């Protein structure tokens, strides 16, 4: 069991190396461009440039959670991996990756801020949800880890639904969720909920979000245990 999980983790991490390199190359290139723009904005009154690592990373993990089903599960099944080990290994893979991304992104933020301060670029700043609580390195890591794991878990289940039940089954679930969201917006519930969260925001919420993400991921086992190599049409 342990060797099989380690083998699966090695495969997942090896398979994703290329996308990691591309993602960080693009993200760091955008960061450099933003810093250059911020430098030229020094001579502009009220000129300011803002950049945020989390927003691109959150989208990345939503895509990753969805694509992991299509790319990793069939291969693991062909190798003879048990469904239990697939479930455990993907969960560990998500946790390792979100934690690593959170650490790297927020460490780069600290380094970048130190660099811009040293060369006198005060027209550049980062955006992060932690600014609504207390903007520390640890708080940013906790917030990013919890949200990235939640997003990857939700999209992983959606990916499983599409894989297991095809376009009709997965599309039906997405349609129901979209209708529920539109109804919540129309009734104003979503705005009231967001307003309540912002007014009562603290770090405890993100521990709860991480727990919710873990629970959602655990639910995915119900789909994984009946999954086959053949994808539904």
N, C-alpha and C positions, 0 to 999 in steps of 0.2 A: 504493500500500500504506500509506504513512505517513498520508495524508489520510483513508483509510478507517478506520484504527485510531483516529486522533484523533476522527473523527466518532462512532465507536462508544463511545469513552470519554466523550464529551460526552453522548451519549444515556444511558449507564448512570448517570452522576453526576446528570444532570437528573432521571431517572426515580426515583432513590432519595431525592431531597431531602425529600420529604414524610415518608417513614418515618424518616429521620434526625431530623427535627424532633420527631416524636412520641416516638421512642425517648429522646432526650436530655431532652425535657420531663418525661417520666415518671421517668427515672432521677434527674434533678436534684431533682424534687419529693420523691422518696423520700429523697434525701440530706438535704434541708432538714428533713423530718419527723424523721429520725434524729438530727440535731443538736439539734432542739428537745427530743426525748425525753432526749437526753444531758444537756441543761441541767437538766431537772427531776430527773434522776437524781443530780445533785450532792449533793442532800440525803439520798440513800438510801445506806446503808452497802453497800459493795461493788457499787453500781450501775454498770453499764457498757453502752455501746452500741457495736456494731461494724457496719461497712459495708464492702462490697467492690465496686468497679467491675467487676472482671474477670468475675465469674460471670454477670452479666446480659449483658455484652458477648460472652462466649463463646457463649451461647445465641443471641444475635442473629446472629452470623456463621454458626452452624450453619443457622439458618433462611434466611439470605441465600443461602448456597451452594446450598441446595436450590431455592429459588424463582427464582434467577437463570436456571436452565435453562428453566423454564416461561415466564418473562416476557421474557427478553432474547434468547434464541437464535432463536425463531420470527420475532420482529420483525427481527432482524439479517439473517436469511435472506431475508425478504421485501424488504428494502432492497437485496439483491444482494451482501451481504458474503460474502467467501470464508470457508470454514471455517477456514483457517489464520489469517486475521485475527481471526476470532471467538475462536479459542483464545488468541491472543496478547493481544488486547484485554481479555478477561475476566481473564486472569492478571495483567496490569498493574493492572486495576481492583481486584482483590482485594488486591494488594500495597500500592497507594496507600491504600486504605480501612483496612486493618488497621494500617498504620503511622500514619495520621492519628488513628485511634481510640486507639491506644496512647499517642500523644503527648498528645492532649487529655485522656484519662482520668487519666493520671499527673500532668499539670500541674495539673489541677483538684484532685487529691489533695494536692499540695504546697500549693496556695493555701488549701484547706480546713483543713489542719492548721495552717497559719500563722494563719488566722483564729481557729480554736478555741483555740489557744494564747494569742493576743493577748487574747481576752475571758475567759480563765480556765476554759474547758470542758475539763477533763482526764478526763472520763468518756466520751470518744469516741475511737475509733481505727479504722483501716482494716485490712482483711484482704487479704493478697496472698501468692502463692507465693514471692515474693522474700524474705519473712521467714525462709524456710528456708535461704537462702543469705546474702545481704547486701542489706538493703532500701534500695537506692538508686534514684533516678529512672531512670537508664540501664538498670539490671538489670530493673526492672519493664517498661520499654518493650520490651526484647529478649524477655522471657518472654511478654508479651502478644502481641507481633507473631508470634512463632513458633507459639504455640498457636492464635491466631485464624486464621492462614493454614492450619494443618493442618486445623482443624475445617471451614473453608469449603471446602477442597479435597476432603475426604472426603465431605461432604454434596453437593458439586457432582457428584461421580461417581455417588453414589446417585441424585441427581435425574436424571442422564443415563440411568441404567439404567431408571428408571421411565418416562422419556420415550421411550426407544428400544425397550424391550421390554414396556412396559405393566405393569399391576399384578402379573401373574403373574411376569414376569422380575425386576422390582425387588423384589417381595415375597419371592421365593425367596432372593435375595441377603441381604436383611435378616434373613430367618428363619435362614439358615445362620450369619450373624454372631451372632445372638442365641443360637443353640444353642451355638456355640463359646464365647461369653462365659459362659453358664450352666455349661458343662462346666469351664471354667477356674476359675470360682468354687467349684464342687463339689469339684474336685480340690485347691483351695487355691493353684493356680498364680498366680492374679491377685493374691492377697494377698502371696505371696512376692515377686512381681515389684514390687509397689508398695513393699513394705518395703525391697527392694534399692535401688530408685530413691531413696527418702527417705534411706537411710543413705549413699548415694554421690552425693547431689545436688550438682551444680555447674552453672555457666552453660554449660559445653560441651554438656550434654545438650540445652539449648534451641536451640543452633545446629544440633545434629543433628536435632531435631524440625522445625526450619524446612526443613532439607534434605529430610527425609522428606516434608514437605508439598509441596515443589516437585516431587519425584519423582512423588508421587501425582497432582498436578495434570497433569504431563506425560503420565501414562497416560491421562488423560481425552481426549487427542487421538485415541486409537484409536476412541473413541465419537463424538466430534465430527465426524470426517471422513466418517462414513457417515450422519450425522443428516439428517433432512428436516423440512420444515415440518409435515408430518402427524404428530401424536402417536399412538403406539401405544395401543391400548385394553386 
